[in-house]
Amino acid sequence: MSDTLSTLFDAVIRGDKATVEGEVQKALDSGEAPQIILNQGLIAAMTEVGDRFERQEFFVPEMLIAARAMQSGLQLLKPHLVDGDISAAGKVVAGTVRGDMHDIGKNLVVMMMEGAGFEINDLGTDVGPDQFVEAVKDSQADIVAMSALLTTTMPNMRATIVALEEAGIRDRVKVLVGGAPLTSEYASEIGADGYAADASRAVKLAKELLGVS
C-alpha cells in the first residue's frame, strides 16, 4: 500500500474528513486507479471500523464519524468510478418503514454499506410498501434493507414483503431487516432473508446474502 493510501486508511478510521478528502485527491492526481483507492483506502478502512466495533473498541459515535469521513472521500471518487464503469458490490434499496421517522440507525447502515462498495438508494423515513416496490423495479436492486424502531411500525415490514410478493419481484431481492425491537425470530416469522442487530453486521450479512467478499 502506498503512503497516500495508508494515510487515507488511517484518516478514515480517525474520522478526519479533511485529510480523507485531501488524500483521495492526492491519490487521483498521482494516477492511482480509482478502484484501488476505493478498495484499499475507503472500503478497507470501513471494514476495520466494523471489526473494531465488533471487538467493542469502537462504538456508534466512532462509526458515524468514520462513515461520514469515508463518504466525503467517496463523493470525490464517485465521478471517476462512474467513468471507469466500476461495478458495485450490489444495489440496495434502504428505508425506515411507514409510520416510523427514526433514521439514525438506518443512516449508519446506509453509510457503512456504501463504504463497503454497495450502491445505495436511500428512500428515507416513513416509506410505504409501494415505494419500496417501485424503487426495486426502477433500480433492479439486489437487497431491500428495512428498519423500524417502533413496535407499532414493525408490521409494515411484513406488509412490504407481501407487496414485493404481489408485485412478483420478491424472489429477485434479498430482504434485510433491523431495528431495536426486532429479533432474528421476528425476521424469520415475516419472511425476511436476514436480521442484523447493528450496521457492521448488516454489511456482513448483505455480503453473505449476495455471495460477495
DABEL-V560834 format. One record per backbone hydrogen bond with DSSP energy under -0.5 kcal/mol. NH is the residue of the N-H (numbers start at 1). CO is the residue of the C=O. If there is no record, write none. Layout:
nh=NH co=CO
nh=NH co=CO
This chain:
nh=6 co=2
nh=7 co=3
nh=8 co=4
nh=9 co=5
nh=10 co=6
nh=11 co=7
nh=12 co=8
nh=13 co=9
nh=14 co=10
nh=15 co=11
nh=15 co=12
nh=16 co=11
nh=17 co=15
nh=20 co=16
nh=21 co=17
nh=22 co=18
nh=23 co=19
nh=24 co=20
nh=25 co=21
nh=26 co=22
nh=27 co=23
nh=28 co=24
nh=29 co=25
nh=30 co=26
nh=31 co=28
nh=32 co=27
nh=36 co=33
nh=37 co=33
nh=38 co=34
nh=39 co=35
nh=40 co=36
nh=41 co=36
nh=41 co=37
nh=42 co=37
nh=43 co=38
nh=44 co=39
nh=45 co=41
nh=46 co=42
nh=47 co=43
nh=48 co=44
nh=49 co=45
nh=50 co=46
nh=51 co=47
nh=52 co=48
nh=53 co=49
nh=54 co=50
nh=55 co=51
nh=56 co=53
nh=57 co=52
nh=58 co=52
nh=63 co=59
nh=64 co=60
nh=65 co=61
nh=66 co=62
nh=67 co=63
nh=68 co=64
nh=69 co=65
nh=70 co=66
nh=71 co=67
nh=72 co=68
nh=73 co=69
nh=74 co=70
nh=75 co=71
nh=76 co=72
nh=77 co=73
nh=78 co=74
nh=79 co=75
nh=80 co=77
nh=81 co=77
nh=82 co=78
nh=83 co=79
nh=84 co=80
nh=85 co=82
nh=86 co=81
nh=89 co=117
nh=92 co=119
nh=93 co=143
nh=94 co=92
nh=94 co=121
nh=95 co=145
nh=96 co=124
nh=97 co=147
nh=98 co=127
nh=100 co=97
nh=101 co=99
nh=107 co=103
nh=108 co=104
nh=109 co=105
nh=110 co=106
nh=111 co=107
nh=112 co=108
nh=113 co=109
nh=114 co=110
nh=115 co=111
nh=116 co=112
nh=116 co=113
nh=117 co=114
nh=118 co=113
nh=119 co=90
nh=120 co=118
nh=121 co=92
nh=122 co=120
nh=123 co=94
nh=123 co=121
nh=126 co=97
nh=126 co=100
nh=127 co=96
nh=128 co=126
nh=131 co=128
nh=132 co=128
nh=133 co=129
nh=134 co=130
nh=135 co=131
nh=136 co=132
nh=137 co=133
nh=138 co=134
nh=139 co=135
nh=140 co=136
nh=141 co=136
nh=142 co=91
nh=143 co=91
nh=144 co=174
nh=145 co=93
nh=145 co=143
nh=146 co=144
nh=146 co=176
nh=147 co=95
nh=148 co=178
nh=153 co=150
nh=154 co=150
nh=156 co=153
nh=157 co=154
nh=158 co=154
nh=159 co=155
nh=160 co=156
nh=161 co=157
nh=162 co=158
nh=163 co=159
nh=164 co=160
nh=165 co=161
nh=166 co=162
nh=167 co=163
nh=168 co=165
nh=169 co=164
nh=170 co=164
nh=172 co=169
nh=173 co=169
nh=173 co=170
nh=174 co=142
nh=176 co=144
nh=176 co=174
nh=177 co=194
nh=178 co=146
nh=182 co=179
nh=187 co=183
nh=188 co=184
nh=189 co=185
nh=190 co=186
nh=191 co=187
nh=191 co=188
nh=192 co=187
nh=193 co=175
nh=194 co=175
nh=196 co=177
nh=202 co=198
nh=203 co=199
nh=204 co=200
nh=205 co=201
nh=206 co=202
nh=207 co=203
nh=208 co=204
nh=209 co=205
nh=210 co=206
nh=211 co=207
nh=212 co=207
